[in-house]
Amino acid sequence: MPSPLFKSKIEKRLWGIVLLITTVIYSSIFVGYPVFKFLSGHNLLGLFFGIAMLLCAFVILLHGFIKDATKTNVLLIISMVIIVGLLWLRLELPERTHLIEYTILSIFVHKAFIERYGKNLKAAFFALVVSILIGTTDEVLQLFVPSRFFDYQDIIFNCIVIFCTITFSTLLQALMIKCNSKN
């Protein structure tokens, strides 16, 4: 009998979240200009981005400290608010929005691999590879949209963001495990 595609219901849910986040990120290639114009016309871009950065920092900290996988719903809600909001800014603020989008995406990809392989370097490695593939695909898709353009520097930036997020998360989790083992 073949083994199931997902190790657990939690892993299946996490991959569903990754698919949702990826879909939202990719859809930003095709939509968003009217909302950007509205926000920029009312001088709200900086405020909007600042709030998104604070929420992103909160998500990163929660990811490092949450032990109960069912509490991932908190991360999902906050993350989706950030990504959907930034979807509209992406046309004019790509590097800054990529920072947040790919931080959140890589956190959930990492959580899915942790669910499958445990908290180890194998999970971190696969999360890094899959997140980079998603980020690269995002840029390649822009080759086919007349109002957008492919930029290899965005791929490099996405890779740096993904690497830093997964590295920080892995180190934070290792620190938490070490601290818990001492108690």
Sequence and secondary structure as in RCSB ss.txt:
>XXXX:A:sequence
MPSPLFKSKIEKRLWGIVLLITTVIYSSIFVGYPVFKFLSGHNLLGLFFGIAMLLCAFVILLHGFIKDATKTNVL
LIISMVIIVGLLWLRLELPERTHLIEYTILSIFVHKAFIERYGKNLKAAFFALVVSILIGTTDEVLQLFVPSRFF
DYQDIIFNCIVIFCTITFSTLLQALMIKCNSKN
>XXXX:A:secstr
    SSSSHHHHHHHHHHHHHHHHHHHTTTS HHHHHHHHHTT HHHHHHHHHHHHHHHHHHHHH   GGGHHHH
HHHHHHHHHHHHTTTTT HHHHHHHHHHHHHHHHHHHHHHHH SSHHHHHHHHHHHHHHHHHHHHHGGG TT   
 HHHHHHHHHHHHHHHHHHHHHHHHHHHHHHH 
